[in-house]
Amino acid sequence: MTTTLYRPVGPQELALIEASGWTKFPPRLPEQPIFYPVTNEAYAIQIAKDWNVPASGSGFVTKFEVDADYVGKFEIQNVGGFMHNELWVPAEELEEFNAHIVGEILVTQSFYPEK
């Protein structure tokens, strides 16, 4: 059994995901101690549009499946409103997290600056 998660990303992170064969997320940068996939697409869309587009010129929503037994060890963190739910995965556990992704990481939404 799997759990569906989402991850908003910018173009640089998306390129690294593509380079992995769409199977893993890249290591976190030193100033990023937590990898935080989100539990619903609406929240991922909000971040991709409101944060990734202004910060890097485009934003993307990725969707992926993770082994439910494994991902159950991470508590869901609510960081705002009812839909703002994230999993907080310590950066040092990201490689193990990636090993529990089932199938490919898919891009479900793409956003660019409005003209």
C-alpha positions as CSV (number, residue, x, y, z in Angstrom):
1,M,0.0,0.0,0.0
2,T,1.2,3.5,-0.8
3,T,0.5,7.1,0.3
4,T,0.3,9.9,-2.3
5,L,2.3,13.0,-1.6
6,Y,3.1,16.2,-3.5
7,R,6.1,18.4,-3.7
8,P,6.2,21.9,-5.2
9,V,9.6,22.5,-6.9
10,G,11.4,25.1,-8.9
11,P,13.2,24.5,-12.2
12,Q,16.5,23.6,-10.7
13,E,15.1,20.9,-8.4
14,L,12.9,19.6,-11.3
15,A,16.0,19.2,-13.5
16,L,17.7,17.2,-10.8
17,I,14.6,15.0,-10.4
18,E,14.6,14.4,-14.2
19,A,18.3,13.6,-14.1
20,S,17.5,10.9,-11.5
21,G,15.2,9.2,-14.0
22,W,12.2,10.6,-12.1
23,T,12.9,8.4,-9.1
24,K,14.3,10.6,-6.4
25,F,14.5,14.0,-4.9
26,P,18.0,15.7,-4.7
27,P,19.8,16.1,-1.4
28,R,18.9,19.2,0.6
29,L,21.3,22.2,0.7
30,P,23.1,22.9,4.0
31,E,20.6,25.6,4.9
32,Q,17.7,23.2,4.3
33,P,17.5,20.8,7.3
34,I,14.1,19.4,6.3
35,F,12.5,17.9,3.2
36,Y,8.8,18.6,3.3
37,P,6.5,16.9,0.9
38,V,2.9,18.0,1.3
39,T,-0.3,16.0,1.7
40,N,-2.5,17.6,-0.9
41,E,-2.2,19.0,-4.4
42,A,-4.0,22.3,-3.5
43,Y,-1.3,23.2,-1.0
44,A,1.4,22.2,-3.5
45,I,-0.2,24.4,-6.1
46,Q,-0.3,27.4,-3.7
47,I,3.4,27.1,-3.0
48,A,4.4,26.5,-6.6
49,K,2.4,29.6,-7.8
50,D,3.1,31.9,-4.8
51,W,6.6,31.1,-3.9
52,N,8.4,29.1,-6.7
53,V,7.3,31.3,-9.6
54,P,8.4,34.6,-8.0
55,A,11.6,33.0,-6.6
56,S,12.8,31.2,-9.7
57,G,10.6,32.1,-12.7
58,S,8.5,28.9,-12.7
59,G,7.0,26.4,-10.4
60,F,6.0,22.8,-10.7
61,V,3.9,20.4,-8.7
62,T,5.2,16.8,-8.4
63,K,3.1,13.9,-7.3
64,F,4.5,10.6,-6.1
65,E,3.7,7.5,-4.1
66,V,5.6,6.3,-1.0
67,D,5.4,3.1,0.9
68,A,2.7,3.7,3.4
69,D,4.3,1.7,6.2
70,Y,7.5,3.7,5.9
71,V,6.0,7.1,5.5
72,G,3.7,6.5,8.6
73,K,6.7,7.1,10.8
74,F,6.6,10.8,10.0
75,E,4.0,13.0,11.8
76,I,1.9,15.3,9.7
77,Q,2.7,18.9,10.6
78,N,0.0,21.6,10.1
79,V,1.8,24.9,9.3
80,G,-1.2,27.2,8.8
81,G,-4.7,26.6,7.5
82,F,-6.7,23.4,7.2
83,M,-4.9,22.4,4.0
84,H,-1.3,23.3,5.0
85,N,-0.2,19.8,6.0
86,E,3.4,18.6,5.5
87,L,5.6,15.7,6.4
88,W,8.9,16.8,7.9
89,V,11.6,14.5,6.8
90,P,15.1,15.3,8.2
91,A,17.5,16.0,5.4
92,E,19.8,13.1,6.6
93,E,16.9,10.7,6.0
94,L,16.1,11.8,2.4
95,E,18.1,9.1,0.8
96,E,16.1,6.4,2.7
97,F,12.9,8.3,1.9
98,N,13.8,8.2,-1.8
99,A,14.4,4.4,-1.5
100,H,10.7,4.1,-0.5
101,I,9.2,6.0,-3.4
102,V,7.1,3.6,-5.5
103,G,7.1,4.3,-9.2
104,E,8.0,7.6,-10.8
105,I,7.7,11.2,-9.7
106,L,5.2,12.9,-11.9
107,V,4.7,16.5,-12.8
108,T,1.0,17.4,-12.5
109,Q,1.1,21.2,-12.8
110,S,3.4,23.8,-14.3
111,F,3.2,27.6,-13.5
112,Y,4.9,30.6,-15.1
113,P,4.7,34.3,-14.5
114,E,1.4,35.8,-15.9
115,K,1.9,38.1,-18.8
